[in-house]
Amino acid sequence: MAKKSTRRRHHHSRSAAGHRYHNGQRPNQWLVPLQADGYACFYHGHDDADDHRLCGPQIFCCHKAASQFLAQYPDMLPATMTLNPMSPDSLLAWHSPTGPQVFYFYYCDPINRQRVYFQGFSPPLLQPVLRFERPLSSLIVNAIVVV
């Protein structure tokens, strides 16, 4: 009788878009950089220091997008931040009349996996994007290439 292997297998799941999820992220989650104090890292999309309407959390589609972005722009996020997988419902709970109105996504190009796009979404697109009902690739026309 064959001996049963006790070697631990690392399970990596793949999405239909070819993403590889690991370190606790699941295909139905986003990666959110959190500061040491537990607050999300925000993108400040404004010129006026008193106008925070365009500020919002930064969100990555996967570890690959995050690592490519950080390799290109190492000072754009705090060195002590951690990437935490979060569900769409957890992120949508942040959206309220007094909360952030724009969420900023960094996501992989579905064809050229070496390219990362950046794009902010607010209602009415925010909920369908966060819930994976509207693929980011369908909105790529207005995105900015950051890597």
N, C-alpha and C positions, 0 to 999 in steps of 0.2 A: 504494500500500500504506500502511495506517495506521501511524503511528509508535507504537511500544510505550511505554507510560507507565512512567516510572521513579519515580513517586511512591510512597512507601511506604504501604502500607495497614496500619492497626492492626486486628488481629484481636481481636474481643471475642466470647467464646463465651457462650452462655446455657444455663442448666440448665433442667430441666423445671419447676422452681419459680419461674422467672423471674429468677434471680440473674444478674447480669452479672459475669463474671470478667475481671480485667485485672491488670497489673503482675506477671505470672508465675504467678498462681494458675490452677489448672485445676479443672474441675468435681468432680474426685475428691480435692480437697485442702481443708484447713482453713487459716485464717490464725491464726498464733500470734504474739503480741507478744513479742519478745525484747529483753532489756535490752542495754545497751552491752557487757556482759561475755559475752553469748551465752546467758545463762540465761533461761528462760521467765519471764514475769511471772506471779506466783501470786496467786490470790485466797485470802485468809486467812479461812476460814469458821469462826472459833472465837472464844470469849470468853476462854478460859483460855490464857495466854501459853505454857504448857508443853505444850499439847495440839494437835498439828499434824495430827491424823488427817483433818480436813476441809479442809486446804490443798491446792490443786491448780492446774494451769495454766489460764490463761484462753484461750479459743478463740473465734474469730469465724467465722461462716459466709461472710462476704464483706467487701469493702472498704466497702460501703455501711453495713452494720451497725456496723463499726468507726468510721467517720467520724461517724455519727449519735451513737454512744455517747460518743465523745471530744468532740464538740461540746457535749453535755449535761453531761459530767463530765470536764473537761479535766485535772484533777489526779489522776484515778484510775489512770493509767498514767504511767510515767516519760516525760518529754519526749524523751529520747534513744532510746526504744524504736523498733524497726522491726517491721513486720508481715511475717512470713515464711510462705510457703505450705509446708504439711507434709502428707505422706501419712498415712493412717490407721495404716499399719504403723510409721512413725516415732514417732507419738504413742503407740501401744500398747506400744512398747518401753519407754516411761517407766513403765508400770504394772507394778509388781512388788510382792512382799511388803514391800520396804523403800522403794518409790517412792510417788508420789501415788496415792491411792485414789479421789479424786473429781476429775473434770475439769469445768470451768465453761464453759458455752457461752453466747454472745451470738448471737442469730439473729433474722432478719427474720420478721415476720408474713407468712404466704403471701398474705394478702388485703390488708392495709393495710401497704404497704411503708414507711410513715413510722414504724411501730412496731417496737421491738426488744425481744425477750424475753431473760431470763436464767434459766439453770437448770443445776444441777449433776447429773452422772450418775456413778454408780459401778456395779460389776458388780451384776446381770447385764445391765443396759442399756448399759453403757459401750461394749463392743465392737460391738454392732449399730448404735449411733448413730455411732460413729467410722467404721465401714465403710460408712455410708450404706445399711445394710440396714433400718434403722428410721428413718423420717423424723421430724425434730424436731417437725414440725407435728402428728404423731399423739400427742405427749406434752405439748402446749401447755397442757393443763388445769392442770398444777402449776407452770407458769412464772410468773415475776415480770416485769411490764412495767417496763422501765427507761427507755425513751424513748417 
